[in-house]
Amino acid sequence: MAGERNASPGKRYWAAAATAFGALASAPSWGVRPQMFTFVMASLLLWLVETGEHRPRLLLWIPPLFLIWLNLHAGFALGPALLLAYGMGVIAETAFGLTSWKEARPLVLRVLLLILACLALVPLNPSGAQLYRYPLDTLRSPGMRSFIVEWFSPDFHQSLYQPLLLVWLLVLTALASSRSRPRGRVIVPLILTAFAALDAVRHIPIFVLVAIPVIAAALPSASTSSALAEWRPDSARLRPLFNGATVFLMAVFALVKWTGLARNQSARETEIFPQKAVAFLRTSDQPRRIFVYYDWGGYAIWNLYPEYRVFVDGRADLYGDELLREFKTAIQLRTGWREVLDSWQVETVVVPPSCALAQALVLDGNWRAAFRDSRAIILVRTQNTVENAAISSITALGRGKK
């Protein structure tokens, strides 16, 4: 879909290098998380669509693939979106006279039937037909875009996103240097995923999936250079050796990475999360209704549930925009921040010492600091104010009913 099928076999090593670079560019979104299922499923979908141009029976695998996808991760909406972009690209080809309607018609018809089949399968999940709304609600959620870093645009001042910038430059170079006019079925998905990657970090890997084949197709064949031809491991004797060395190096890299993660887990945990503060809560008898900093909610649940119940955690889509707005009101000391803590009868606050809420509660005689270090501060409401907060919340509810 995103590359040229008539690329020479000598390009396979260039393609491997481009793929490795693409993995580096998409690394900001990698991790032990369900989102990885979406990357795998999107890769398979793109392969099936491209290969299905010449072997249409392979397209029959797309609906079963989509059924698995929508039960693994909410990124399933990318499936119909990529199919739609492909179909729009084919139609654009006919509009510019690059492809005859006779040739394009069966492709467009197949894509349309696949989209309808995928949409019909959406209710076959534990949430039922509600999943139709979920992707739209997520994209329109101001709360998620305010708190989740992956919904921010990439910051190219950070070295983490500079490989993505280079991918952009390579794509533009590949398109400009191409001797043949790029097909619409390549350009339309490329443009849409490129803008999606600029809109949110979480879309970078999808753009990379579409962009890297375009870059690889534009790279020179090893056969075009005598110097490269001499080094190309193309003989029957050297090819197994080269492939074996590649697999071995990948295995060594995975082993070293896994060992490093296991060895540095505690240090990394201390660096990112309030490890000592959570340990203090686990070993001491503090009030159980806690207001935890958004980024620490999942960590607190992992270590403190069910004894402690957090106010909110990283699953923003489950809590909804209204609760996220209340969290933002409290953490940033906006108008009504005390009412948020009182109405939810918050008894313990675990936040960074530098945040506005921490600074306010330190100066409030109704709260006391039970723990403090450079990472977090634990503030506990005094007993008499717990009762006052409960009365205030009941009064507020009564006024609301009137």
Buried (B, 14 or more C-beta within 10 A) or exposed (E): BBBBEEBEEBBBBBBEEBBEBBBBBBBBBEEEEEBBBBBEBBEBBBEBBBBBBEEEEBBEEBBEBBBEBBBBBBBBBBBBBBBBBBBBBBBBBBEEEBBEEEEBEEBBEBBEEBBEBBEEBBEEBEBEEEBEEBBEEBEEBEBBBBBBEBBBEBEEEEEBBBBBEEBBEBBEEBBEEEEEEBBBBBBBBBBBBBEBBBBBBBBBBBBBBBBBBBBBBBBEBBBEEEEBEEEBBBEEEEEEEBEEEEEEEEEEEEEEEEEEEEEEEEEEBEEEBBBBBBEBBEEEEBBEBBBBBBBBBBBBBEBBEEEBEBBBBBEBBEBBBEBBBBBBBBBEBEEEBBBBBBBBBBBBBBBBBEBBBBBBBBEBEBBEBBBBEEBBBBBBBEEEBBEEBEEBBEEEEEEEEE
